[in-house]
């Protein structure tokens, strides 16, 4: 796990519910649980502050860190993608985005593609992206301040389910994603059985919960959350999501208890 990701996850799963600010001493102690040495933790915090993800403030002789508004938006966006899944039947409508970006703005074009992928769109062709979810307004908001980007966004219906499945197969690599979901299930099902019987405590609970998030976090950004009728036979994505939620919940209490204990110890030591 990268140190930067550990900082974001600590804020997202723990520190946000404990005032949202953390003294540097406590952040260093938390990072040490993941074998991040103190010098590295200090460098990472300073670098994230310089990049606009963290803000620092003085509390007496101690420096504390909080996430910036931009960091919170990024964190909340990611959290909703990781934990939420679409409910209800699909109406058969595709949300389509066709874009034009000047050749001189290649970096902007790549940014647009990455953002569309982040939001769950798949590339039907080079400049035509599709999603079964109504995200047109979100795309417009993302690039409202980029006059070089021209977006045509509309809803469309195909000739039928066979065409819909063909479009899904072309826009996303569903077999590869399904194989990776199956690997995750193979790895974590034995752990789930053990956690049900005897969940870890202390540092072990915190590390196990963060490792789970690390191992699962990229799936929602590869998975467009397609309606069931568009998924291949034997789809493992839903089972993987349910397993993730259960393990995350089982480890919550012991992990939070350890964080509270560690933060209290740091506060008393200061």
One Martini backbone bead per residue (centre of mass of N, CA, C, O) as a GRO file, in nm:
protein
  270
    1UNK     BB    1   0.094   0.037   0.024
    2UNK     BB    2   0.065   0.356  -0.023
    3UNK     BB    3   0.109   0.626   0.169
    4UNK     BB    4  -0.107   0.808   0.044
    5UNK     BB    5  -0.341   0.604   0.067
    6UNK     BB    6  -0.332   0.578   0.371
    7UNK     BB    7  -0.412   0.866   0.437
    8UNK     BB    8  -0.687   0.867   0.298
    9UNK     BB    9  -0.806   0.619   0.454
   10UNK     BB   10  -0.782   0.733   0.738
   11UNK     BB   11  -0.973   0.967   0.689
   12UNK     BB   12  -1.222   0.814   0.564
   13UNK     BB   13  -1.253   0.579   0.811
   14UNK     BB   14  -1.166   0.773   1.079
   15UNK     BB   15  -1.091   1.088   1.108
   16UNK     BB   16  -1.369   1.209   1.021
   17UNK     BB   17  -1.497   1.086   1.308
   18UNK     BB   18  -1.247   1.269   1.472
   19UNK     BB   19  -1.268   1.587   1.347
   20UNK     BB   20  -1.053   1.573   1.079
   21UNK     BB   21  -0.798   1.589   1.268
   22UNK     BB   22  -0.426   1.550   1.288
   23UNK     BB   23  -0.159   1.498   1.443
   24UNK     BB   24   0.149   1.426   1.344
   25UNK     BB   25   0.213   1.219   1.561
   26UNK     BB   26  -0.037   1.039   1.496
   27UNK     BB   27   0.015   0.989   1.198
   28UNK     BB   28   0.282   0.845   1.238
   29UNK     BB   29   0.169   0.612   1.412
   30UNK     BB   30  -0.025   0.503   1.198
   31UNK     BB   31   0.189   0.453   0.973
   32UNK     BB   32   0.358   0.242   1.135
   33UNK     BB   33   0.143   0.010   1.097
   34UNK     BB   34   0.256   0.016   0.770
   35UNK     BB   35   0.572   0.054   0.763
   36UNK     BB   36   0.601   0.369   0.800
   37UNK     BB   37   0.831   0.579   0.849
   38UNK     BB   38   0.866   0.880   0.984
   39UNK     BB   39   1.013   1.031   0.751
   40UNK     BB   40   0.808   0.949   0.535
   41UNK     BB   41   0.552   1.065   0.663
   42UNK     BB   42   0.650   1.361   0.661
   43UNK     BB   43   0.695   1.384   0.356
   44UNK     BB   44   0.408   1.315   0.265
   45UNK     BB   45   0.263   1.543   0.413
   46UNK     BB   46   0.419   1.776   0.276
   47UNK     BB   47   0.345   1.698  -0.016
   48UNK     BB   48   0.034   1.710   0.014
   49UNK     BB   49   0.033   2.008   0.087
   50UNK     BB   50   0.167   2.117  -0.174
   51UNK     BB   51  -0.069   1.973  -0.361
   52UNK     BB   52  -0.359   2.030  -0.195
   53UNK     BB   53  -0.462   1.795   0.026
   54UNK     BB   54  -0.332   1.954   0.266
   55UNK     BB   55  -0.360   2.106   0.589
   56UNK     BB   56  -0.207   2.326   0.818
   57UNK     BB   57  -0.181   2.356   1.184
   58UNK     BB   58  -0.161   2.519   1.492
   59UNK     BB   59  -0.130   2.343   1.822
   60UNK     BB   60   0.072   2.509   1.956
   61UNK     BB   61   0.344   2.286   1.916
   62UNK     BB   62   0.150   2.154   1.711
   63UNK     BB   63   0.093   1.975   1.414
   64UNK     BB   64  -0.186   1.976   1.196
   65UNK     BB   65  -0.411   1.780   0.986
   66UNK     BB   66  -0.609   1.846   0.689
   67UNK     BB   67  -0.832   1.828   0.455
   68UNK     BB   68  -0.924   1.943   0.175
   69UNK     BB   69  -1.186   2.002  -0.023
   70UNK     BB   70  -1.075   1.844  -0.265
   71UNK     BB   71  -1.015   1.585  -0.105
   72UNK     BB   72  -1.302   1.529  -0.010
   73UNK     BB   73  -1.430   1.500  -0.287
   74UNK     BB   74  -1.257   1.263  -0.378
   75UNK     BB   75  -1.328   1.075  -0.143
   76UNK     BB   76  -1.640   1.072  -0.177
   77UNK     BB   77  -1.643   0.971  -0.463
   78UNK     BB   78  -1.496   0.705  -0.409
   79UNK     BB   79  -1.685   0.594  -0.190
   80UNK     BB   80  -1.942   0.571  -0.364
   81UNK     BB   81  -1.818   0.369  -0.567
   82UNK     BB   82  -1.742   0.141  -0.360
   83UNK     BB   83  -2.032   0.111  -0.190
   84UNK     BB   84  -2.213   0.151  -0.435
   85UNK     BB   85  -2.521   0.044  -0.602
   86UNK     BB   86  -2.735  -0.018  -0.833
   87UNK     BB   87  -3.088   0.016  -0.849
   88UNK     BB   88  -3.298  -0.137  -1.025
   89UNK     BB   89  -3.419  -0.116  -1.326
   90UNK     BB   90  -3.357  -0.106  -1.660
   91UNK     BB   91  -3.456   0.111  -1.939
   92UNK     BB   92  -3.242   0.084  -2.200
   93UNK     BB   93  -3.068   0.340  -2.162
   94UNK     BB   94  -2.816   0.531  -2.306
   95UNK     BB   95  -2.533   0.711  -2.217
   96UNK     BB   96  -2.390   0.952  -2.439
   97UNK     BB   97  -2.048   1.043  -2.541
   98UNK     BB   98  -1.930   1.308  -2.752
   99UNK     BB   99  -1.607   1.415  -2.848
  100UNK     BB  100  -1.404   1.726  -2.881
  101UNK     BB  101  -1.045   1.770  -2.931
  102UNK     BB  102  -0.782   1.923  -2.991
  103UNK     BB  103  -0.468   1.828  -3.090
  104UNK     BB  104  -0.327   2.045  -2.892
  105UNK     BB  105  -0.503   1.877  -2.644
  106UNK     BB  106  -0.393   1.596  -2.529
  107UNK     BB  107  -0.407   1.615  -2.222
  108UNK     BB  108  -0.710   1.678  -2.210
  109UNK     BB  109  -0.805   1.419  -2.348
  110UNK     BB  110  -0.691   1.226  -2.134
  111UNK     BB  111  -0.850   1.342  -1.900
  112UNK     BB  112  -1.128   1.278  -2.013
  113UNK     BB  113  -1.097   0.969  -2.031
  114UNK     BB  114  -1.036   0.919  -1.734
  115UNK     BB  115  -1.301   1.041  -1.627
  116UNK     BB  116  -1.498   0.858  -1.772
  117UNK     BB  117  -1.393   0.600  -1.646
  118UNK     BB  118  -1.440   0.679  -1.350
  119UNK     BB  119  -1.763   0.711  -1.400
  120UNK     BB  120  -1.824   0.436  -1.607
  121UNK     BB  121  -1.727   0.456  -1.883
  122UNK     BB  122  -1.722   0.333  -2.223
  123UNK     BB  123  -1.551   0.252  -2.522
  124UNK     BB  124  -1.689   0.222  -2.838
  125UNK     BB  125  -1.495   0.446  -2.928
  126UNK     BB  126  -1.277   0.689  -2.927
  127UNK     BB  127  -1.536   0.929  -2.893
  128UNK     BB  128  -1.736   0.699  -2.777
  129UNK     BB  129  -1.936   0.694  -2.481
  130UNK     BB  130  -2.078   0.465  -2.231
  131UNK     BB  131  -2.384   0.437  -2.020
  132UNK     BB  132  -2.651   0.314  -1.811
  133UNK     BB  133  -2.614   0.591  -1.674
  134UNK     BB  134  -2.717   0.913  -1.559
  135UNK     BB  135  -2.423   1.134  -1.636
  136UNK     BB  136  -2.433   1.401  -1.798
  137UNK     BB  137  -2.417   1.628  -1.583
  138UNK     BB  138  -2.146   1.540  -1.467
  139UNK     BB  139  -1.979   1.588  -1.722
  140UNK     BB  140  -2.039   1.887  -1.755
  141UNK     BB  141  -1.921   1.978  -1.484
  142UNK     BB  142  -1.625   1.879  -1.523
  143UNK     BB  143  -1.611   2.071  -1.822
  144UNK     BB  144  -1.716   2.375  -1.796
  145UNK     BB  145  -1.398   2.505  -1.788
  146UNK     BB  146  -1.358   2.372  -2.101
  147UNK     BB  147  -1.372   2.509  -2.412
  148UNK     BB  148  -1.212   2.278  -2.579
  149UNK     BB  149  -1.460   2.107  -2.497
  150UNK     BB  150  -1.676   1.899  -2.684
  151UNK     BB  151  -2.017   1.806  -2.601
  152UNK     BB  152  -2.222   1.519  -2.672
  153UNK     BB  153  -2.533   1.455  -2.499
  154UNK     BB  154  -2.720   1.144  -2.489
  155UNK     BB  155  -2.996   0.936  -2.551
  156UNK     BB  156  -3.015   0.573  -2.616
  157UNK     BB  157  -3.148   0.307  -2.821
  158UNK     BB  158  -3.145   0.001  -2.918
  159UNK     BB  159  -3.254  -0.294  -3.087
  160UNK     BB  160  -3.158  -0.466  -2.827
  161UNK     BB  161  -3.019  -0.696  -2.622
  162UNK     BB  162  -2.802  -0.797  -2.816
  163UNK     BB  163  -2.683  -0.514  -2.867
  164UNK     BB  164  -2.620  -0.445  -2.576
  165UNK     BB  165  -2.416  -0.675  -2.526
  166UNK     BB  166  -2.222  -0.595  -2.748
  167UNK     BB  167  -2.152  -0.316  -2.635
  168UNK     BB  168  -2.042  -0.413  -2.363
  169UNK     BB  169  -1.813  -0.594  -2.484
  170UNK     BB  170  -1.667  -0.344  -2.628
  171UNK     BB  171  -1.638  -0.136  -2.374
  172UNK     BB  172  -1.562  -0.397  -2.198
  173UNK     BB  173  -1.356  -0.622  -1.997
  174UNK     BB  174  -1.531  -0.863  -1.853
  175UNK     BB  175  -1.360  -1.124  -1.829
  176UNK     BB  176  -1.122  -1.000  -1.674
  177UNK     BB  177  -1.285  -0.889  -1.438
  178UNK     BB  178  -1.404  -1.163  -1.348
  179UNK     BB  179  -1.135  -1.300  -1.281
  180UNK     BB  180  -1.056  -1.097  -1.057
  181UNK     BB  181  -1.296  -1.149  -0.876
  182UNK     BB  182  -1.238  -1.451  -0.831
  183UNK     BB  183  -0.968  -1.407  -0.688
  184UNK     BB  184  -1.077  -1.248  -0.451
  185UNK     BB  185  -1.263  -1.471  -0.345
  186UNK     BB  186  -1.043  -1.684  -0.299
  187UNK     BB  187  -0.887  -1.507  -0.085
  188UNK     BB  188  -1.146  -1.406   0.115
  189UNK     BB  189  -1.324  -1.642   0.210
  190UNK     BB  190  -1.139  -1.759   0.432
  191UNK     BB  191  -1.130  -1.495   0.594
  192UNK     BB  192  -1.427  -1.466   0.652
  193UNK     BB  193  -1.454  -1.724   0.819
  194UNK     BB  194  -1.252  -1.629   1.036
  195UNK     BB  195  -1.385  -1.355   1.114
  196UNK     BB  196  -1.648  -1.482   1.219
  197UNK     BB  197  -1.503  -1.637   1.452
  198UNK     BB  198  -1.209  -1.444   1.466
  199UNK     BB  199  -1.145  -1.144   1.488
  200UNK     BB  200  -0.930  -0.917   1.478
  201UNK     BB  201  -0.701  -0.716   1.664
  202UNK     BB  202  -0.588  -0.423   1.665
  203UNK     BB  203  -0.362  -0.380   1.431
  204UNK     BB  204  -0.469  -0.617   1.260
  205UNK     BB  205  -0.746  -0.486   1.194
  206UNK     BB  206  -0.649  -0.234   1.050
  207UNK     BB  207  -0.476  -0.369   0.830
  208UNK     BB  208  -0.695  -0.558   0.712
  209UNK     BB  209  -0.894  -0.331   0.628
  210UNK     BB  210  -0.698  -0.174   0.445
  211UNK     BB  211  -0.630  -0.410   0.258
  212UNK     BB  212  -0.910  -0.447   0.149
  213UNK     BB  213  -0.936  -0.170   0.017
  214UNK     BB  214  -0.690  -0.198  -0.164
  215UNK     BB  215  -0.793  -0.462  -0.318
  216UNK     BB  216  -1.088  -0.320  -0.408
  217UNK     BB  217  -1.083  -0.015  -0.515
  218UNK     BB  218  -1.050  -0.065  -0.841
  219UNK     BB  219  -1.307  -0.209  -0.934
  220UNK     BB  220  -1.523   0.029  -0.957
  221UNK     BB  221  -1.331   0.162  -1.199
  222UNK     BB  222  -1.392  -0.099  -1.394
  223UNK     BB  223  -1.692  -0.108  -1.305
  224UNK     BB  224  -2.010  -0.013  -1.455
  225UNK     BB  225  -2.263  -0.134  -1.331
  226UNK     BB  226  -2.435  -0.341  -1.469
  227UNK     BB  227  -2.693  -0.483  -1.567
  228UNK     BB  228  -2.774  -0.813  -1.553
  229UNK     BB  229  -2.843  -0.848  -1.871
  230UNK     BB  230  -2.519  -0.765  -1.946
  231UNK     BB  231  -2.400  -1.005  -1.810
  232UNK     BB  232  -2.218  -1.263  -1.767
  233UNK     BB  233  -2.178  -1.565  -1.695
  234UNK     BB  234  -2.073  -1.594  -1.373
  235UNK     BB  235  -2.084  -1.341  -1.208
  236UNK     BB  236  -1.868  -1.193  -0.935
  237UNK     BB  237  -1.924  -0.896  -0.845
  238UNK     BB  238  -2.150  -0.914  -0.631
  239UNK     BB  239  -2.008  -1.110  -0.436
  240UNK     BB  240  -1.763  -0.926  -0.386
  241UNK     BB  241  -1.917  -0.688  -0.265
  242UNK     BB  242  -2.047  -0.840  -0.028
  243UNK     BB  243  -1.782  -0.930   0.098
  244UNK     BB  244  -1.662  -0.655   0.146
  245UNK     BB  245  -1.884  -0.549   0.337
  246UNK     BB  246  -1.854  -0.767   0.555
  247UNK     BB  247  -1.557  -0.737   0.628
  248UNK     BB  248  -1.563  -0.436   0.688
  249UNK     BB  249  -1.769  -0.471   0.924
  250UNK     BB  250  -1.618  -0.679   1.108
  251UNK     BB  251  -1.356  -0.471   1.140
  252UNK     BB  252  -1.452  -0.206   1.261
  253UNK     BB  253  -1.444  -0.216   1.573
  254UNK     BB  254  -1.143  -0.303   1.621
  255UNK     BB  255  -1.016  -0.075   1.452
  256UNK     BB  256  -1.138   0.169   1.604
  257UNK     BB  257  -1.028   0.095   1.883
  258UNK     BB  258  -0.731   0.124   1.805
  259UNK     BB  259  -0.734   0.416   1.713
  260UNK     BB  260  -0.829   0.537   1.977
  261UNK     BB  261  -0.594   0.434   2.149
  262UNK     BB  262  -0.368   0.570   1.991
  263UNK     BB  263  -0.466   0.865   2.009
  264UNK     BB  264  -0.473   0.880   2.316
  265UNK     BB  265  -0.174   0.818   2.362
  266UNK     BB  266  -0.064   1.063   2.207
  267UNK     BB  267  -0.205   1.283   2.373
  268UNK     BB  268  -0.073   1.209   2.648
  269UNK     BB  269   0.229   1.235   2.551
  270UNK     BB  270   0.199   1.554   2.480
   0.00000   0.00000   0.00000
